[in-house]
Amino acid sequence: PLRLIVECPLREAPILSGSTCGCAPGLELLGAGQCELCPEGKAKSLAANTACGLCHPGFYADHLGQVECTPCELGRFADAAGRTACTACAAGTSTSGLAGQDSCSACGPGTYSLGNEGACSLCPAGFKPRRSVRLPAMQDEFACDPLVPPSLQHQRASSWASHSHDESPPVNRSFAV
């Protein structure tokens, strides 16, 4: 069988049938009959004389001419179609270990997140998650509070000091991540 090879102008490519040309992947046909780069927030993966499609929620296109939309990274989400960037999950939420999400989920009991995290973490033994996280930016501490109230921590330390022990007394400290 004889196959025709079609030579297409710049920014065009053979359409699936191979006998005609259409806008190449990452390009859409505009009213003037010219192929132009897909705008941010849109992509197109096939050669065709069609418009670029909006990226679905959970995906984004941050530059012109994208062939495919990019899934949001762990700890980030895109809640609507056509996004050009993803938003970081807030403290106390995560994307539950999944990329390409359209929302973040609240951390479960006994877990925490400082925000922009793909999964919630367990609080260390003897600690519970903080109800409201208001940590300064870039602070590398767990967002967990001791299960024992501060007033009782002092009493326990005093009680420990009055007994003879071979070990060091328990210390209330922040745990570095």
C-alpha positions as a printed NumPy array, in Angstrom:
array([[  0.   ,   0.   ,   0.   ],
       [  1.127,   3.502,  -0.834],
       [  1.42 ,   5.903,   2.133],
       [  1.349,   9.626,   1.67 ],
       [  3.774,  11.633,   3.745],
       [  2.419,  15.075,   4.418],
       [  4.798,  17.939,   5.077],
       [  3.254,  20.369,   7.495],
       [  4.05 ,  24.04 ,   8.074],
       [  5.774,  25.276,  11.229],
       [  3.729,  24.617,  14.407],
       [  1.648,  21.944,  12.659],
       [  1.871,  18.154,  12.559],
       [  0.127,  15.361,  10.633],
       [ -3.265,  14.512,  12.101],
       [ -3.892,  10.834,  12.956],
       [ -4.992,   9.951,   9.412],
       [ -1.651,  11.299,   8.164],
       [ -3.198,  12.992,   5.122],
       [ -3.771,  16.476,   6.578],
       [ -2.055,  18.792,   9.015],
       [ -3.313,  20.201,  12.289],
       [ -1.95 ,  22.16 ,  15.205],
       [  0.843,  20.211,  16.882],
       [  0.549,  19.039,  20.526],
       [  0.763,  22.032,  22.88 ],
       [ -0.766,  24.329,  20.227],
       [ -4.364,  25.35 ,  19.482],
       [ -6.061,  26.77 ,  16.397],
       [ -7.089,  30.392,  16.786],
       [ -9.694,  32.292,  14.743],
       [ -7.114,  33.549,  12.232],
       [ -6.293,  29.963,  11.269],
       [ -2.925,  30.031,  13.03 ],
       [ -1.637,  27.592,  15.618],
       [ -0.649,  29.281,  18.887],
       [  0.808,  27.941,  22.131],
       [ -1.689,  26.65 ,  24.686],
       [ -2.107,  29.281,  27.427],
       [ -1.124,  28.591,  31.038],
       [ -3.731,  26.401,  32.763],
       [ -4.4  ,  24.442,  29.535],
       [ -2.731,  21.635,  27.546],
       [ -3.23 ,  19.547,  24.4  ],
       [ -1.514,  16.196,  23.739],
       [ -2.62 ,  15.401,  20.141],
       [ -2.163,  17.045,  16.747],
       [ -5.582,  18.47 ,  15.861],
       [ -7.283,  21.689,  14.884],
       [ -8.937,  22.023,  18.267],
       [ -8.627,  24.194,  21.336],
       [ -6.413,  23.277,  24.266],
       [ -8.268,  21.803,  27.24 ],
       [ -8.353,  23.12 ,  30.792],
       [ -6.278,  21.154,  33.28 ],
       [ -8.529,  19.104,  35.579],
       [ -8.685,  19.828,  39.331],
       [ -5.563,  18.351,  40.964],
       [ -3.446,  19.305,  37.909],
       [ -1.849,  22.513,  36.6  ],
       [ -0.019,  23.991,  33.596],
       [  2.458,  26.691,  34.604],
       [  3.877,  27.601,  31.21 ],
       [  2.759,  28.145,  27.615],
       [  2.505,  25.249,  25.172],
       [  2.179,  22.381,  27.62 ],
       [  1.41 ,  19.01 ,  26.058],
       [  0.133,  17.538,  29.346],
       [ -1.024,  19.017,  32.635],
       [  1.205,  18.307,  35.624],
       [ -0.236,  16.633,  38.752],
       [  0.064,  18.659,  41.954],
       [  2.904,  17.435,  44.143],
       [  2.427,  15.777,  47.534],
       [  1.201,  18.355,  50.05 ],
       [ -0.258,  20.633,  47.352],
       [ -3.659,  20.771,  45.592],
       [ -5.587,  22.5  ,  42.779],
       [ -9.26 ,  22.876,  43.65 ],
       [-10.55 ,  23.978,  40.227],
       [ -9.92 ,  23.39 ,  36.521],
       [ -7.448,  25.593,  34.652],
       [ -5.003,  26.228,  37.494],
       [ -1.528,  27.56 ,  36.76 ],
       [ -0.138,  26.514,  40.165],
       [ -1.043,  24.347,  43.126],
       [ -1.784,  25.588,  46.647],
       [ -0.012,  24.239,  49.752],
       [ -2.079,  22.257,  52.243],
       [ -2.71 ,  24.165,  55.487],
       [ -1.363,  23.067,  58.861],
       [ -3.354,  20.124,  60.2  ],
       [ -4.062,  18.769,  56.684],
       [ -2.279,  16.74 ,  53.99 ],
       [ -2.861,  15.068,  50.629],
       [ -2.823,  11.658,  52.355],
       [  0.265,  10.468,  50.486],
       [ -1.229,  11.131,  47.029],
       [ -0.266,  13.502,  44.21 ],
       [ -2.791,  15.109,  41.844],
       [ -5.323,  16.011,  44.537],
       [ -8.087,  18.635,  44.384],
       [ -8.187,  19.154,  48.165],
       [ -6.374,  18.359,  51.405],
       [ -7.756,  16.127,  54.155],
       [ -7.679,  16.814,  57.891],
       [ -5.113,  14.846,  59.875],
       [ -6.581,  12.007,  61.9  ],
       [ -6.485,  11.558,  65.687],
       [ -2.932,  11.449,  67.1  ],
       [ -1.377,  12.92 ,  63.941],
       [ -0.307,  16.388,  62.809],
       [  1.01 ,  18.344,  59.83 ],
       [  2.742,  21.721,  59.733],
       [  1.333,  22.312,  56.234],
       [  2.57 ,  21.648,  52.683],
       [  3.008,  17.984,  53.621],
       [  2.027,  14.876,  51.695],
       [  1.083,  12.918,  54.81 ],
       [  0.314,  13.555,  58.456],
       [  2.837,  12.355,  61.038],
       [  2.284,  10.59 ,  64.335],
       [  3.015,  12.552,  67.48 ],
       [  5.772,  10.957,  69.594],
       [  4.788,   8.883,  72.617],
       [  3.52 ,  11.11 ,  75.435],
       [  2.468,  13.919,  73.082],
       [ -0.779,  14.929,  71.366],
       [ -1.402,  17.126,  68.303],
       [ -1.774,  20.853,  68.915],
       [ -5.324,  22.105,  68.298],
       [ -4.216,  25.349,  66.628],
       [ -0.834,  25.552,  64.987],
       [  0.622,  29.068,  64.979],
       [  4.294,  28.361,  64.545],
       [  6.664,  30.903,  63.012],
       [  7.707,  30.104,  59.459],
       [ 10.633,  27.692,  59.076],
       [ 10.348,  26.345,  62.635],
       [ 11.503,  22.712,  62.686],
       [  9.509,  21.384,  65.622],
       [  6.716,  18.9  ,  65.954],
       [  3.303,  20.508,  66.38 ],
       [  2.563,  18.282,  69.356],
       [  2.066,  19.163,  73.01 ],
       [  2.912,  16.978,  76.03 ],
       [ -0.003,  14.948,  77.372],
       [  0.931,  16.131,  80.901],
       [ -0.044,  19.787,  81.589],
       [  2.953,  22.104,  82.291],
       [  1.906,  22.536,  85.956],
       [  2.115,  18.758,  86.499],
       [  5.413,  18.5  ,  84.576],
       [  7.036,  20.742,  87.209],
       [  5.541,  18.605,  90.031],
       [  6.814,  15.397,  88.4  ],
       [ 10.304,  16.877,  87.948],
       [ 10.336,  17.959,  91.622],
       [  9.105,  14.521,  92.69 ],
       [ 11.789,  12.859,  90.591],
       [ 14.509,  15.082,  92.083],
       [ 13.536,  14.07 ,  95.63 ],
       [ 14.247,  10.394,  94.831],
       [ 17.6  ,   8.811,  94.121],
       [ 17.954,   7.747,  90.469],
       [ 20.818,   6.52 ,  88.343],
       [ 19.338,   8.077,  85.2  ],
       [ 18.887,  11.681,  84.162],
       [ 15.502,  13.256,  84.922],
       [ 12.92 ,  13.337,  82.122],
       [ 13.21 ,  16.488,  80.023],
       [ 10.367,  18.294,  78.277],
       [ 11.759,  19.371,  74.9  ],
       [ 10.766,  19.937,  71.323],
       [ 11.674,  17.188,  68.906],
       [ 13.543,  18.256,  65.785],
       [ 12.073,  17.038,  62.504]])
